[in-house]
Amino acid sequence: MRSIDKIYFLFFIGLIIIGCKPKPTEQVIYFETAETFTVIADTIITDVVIKNPTDDEWVDYTLRYLDKTILVDQIFEAVYTKKLVPYDFFNDTQLTIEQIKEIEADPDFSRDKIGKVQFEEKWYFDKKNNTMIKKVHSIMLAFELYNAEGEIKGYKPTFKVYLK
């Protein structure tokens, strides 16, 4: 092979190697500029059970990818480091760090007992691409309350935080 042919051959092989990259597995959506998204729920409130109180097989299945401890601990950490501001669920007044410490000192409370999360969300749907985005505005953590027989009688709100 002539020298010039070798150079062309190596150049061609180099182009093939550079051009053969796998496609990214994640779909990138530039949400802020997407004009195809339609608001289908301006504000919707969804309750999500995040702890299986009855060893229900279906609840286990739906929670299989959730790391509840990380979710709860990161929200508390953000509150204690003042990256998120806690609010009373019922009257939407700001809570102090001392009040959060009092909640954690309550004998009925334990981070492990947090069994429900309530989200305030805005839902967007892209009819062109058949995709949906949920933007969370706030998160409320609620912990389990038990009756005399040790059964869950309900959930008590801990606090609510607004996301940026």
N, C-alpha and C positions, 0 to 999 in steps of 0.2 A: 504494500500500500504506500502510496506517495505520502509525503509529509503533509501536504495540504488536505488530502483525503482524510488523514488521521485527525487533523484538527477539526474538520467538519463533522466527522464521526463522533468525536468526543463532545463537541458542542451540542450535537443532536441528542446524545445520551444524557448530557447535563440538563437539557430542556425537559426531557421526559421525566427525569428524577425530580426536578423542581416542580413540574406541573402536576405530578401525581400525588397530590395531598388528599387525605380523606376529608370529606365534608364535615363541618361541625355538626355535632349531634343536637345542640341546642338551637332552637329557633330564636333569632334575635328580633324583638319587637321594639321599635322606637315609639314607645307609648305616648310620650309628650307631643309628638308631631303626627301621630296617626290620625288621619281624618276619617278613617273607615269605622272607627269605634262609635257605637251608639250607647248612650247611658240607658240601661234597662232597669236599674234600681238606684235612685239617687242616694237614699239611705235605707239600708235594710239591716235588721238586727237578727243575727243567727246565734243560737246557743249550741255549743258543742260539748258533749260529755267527753272528758279526757281521762277518766279513770273508770275502770269497769267495776262497779260495786257488787255485781251479782255473778261474776264469772260467766257472763253471757258470751257465747261463742261468736255471735255476730259483732258485738262490741269489741271483742278481742281482735277480730279480723279488721275492723275499721281503724283500730288504733295501732296496728302492727308497725307502722313506720314513725310513730310519734315518740319523741323523747321528752316526756312531760317534765322531767326534772330540769332539763336544760331550759325549756320554755319558762317555767316558773322562776327558776334561779336567775335567769338573765333579766327578767322583768324586775324582780326585787333588786338585783344589783344595779340596774339602771335607775331605779328609784333612789336607792341609798347613795349613789354617786351623782344624783341630781341631773341625770341625762333625761329622765322622764319624771313628770310631776304626777303624783297620785291625787285622785279626787274621790270624794265620797260618792258612792253609786246613786244614792237617793236624792241628794240635794246639790250635787255637782260642786261642792265647795272643796277648795284645796286642802289636802291633809299635810300635816307636818311629818318630818322624819320621826319625831317622838310618838306621834299617833300610829305610825306604821310599826314602830317597836312595841307599842302597847297591843296592837293586833297580834303580833307574833308571840307576845307573852301570854295571851289569852289561853287558858287550858283547853278550850274547845278547838283552838286553831292549831294546825300543823301544815306546813307546806305540802306534806305528803297527802293531806286530806283534800287538797284542791282537786276538785273533780269536774268542774265545769268552767268553760270559758265562754264569754259572750263577746261577739265581734259586732261593731258597727262598721258597715262596709258600703262601698259604692261599686256597683257591678257594671262592667262594660262588655259589649259583645261586638265582634267584628264579623259581619255577615259575609264579607268578601272572602275571608280566610277561615271562617268558622272557628274562631278562637274567642276565648273569654278571659277577662282579667277582673280580679277582685282587688280593690284597693281598701285596705283596712284603715279606718280612721281612729278607732279606739278598741281597747281590750279590757274586759273586766274579768277578774279572777274570782271564783266562788268556791267555798269549801263546804264539805259535807257536814250536815247536822244529823244526829241520830236520835231515835226515840228510845224508850226504856228497854225495848227488846233488842237494841243494837242494830236496828234497821235504819236505813237512810230515810229521814222524813223530809229532807229538802236540802237546799243549798243557801248559804249566806254569802252575800257579796263581801269581798275583802276590800277592794278598791278598783278604780278604773283609771287607765292612763290613755292619753291621746297621743297618737303617733304623728310624726312630722310628714 
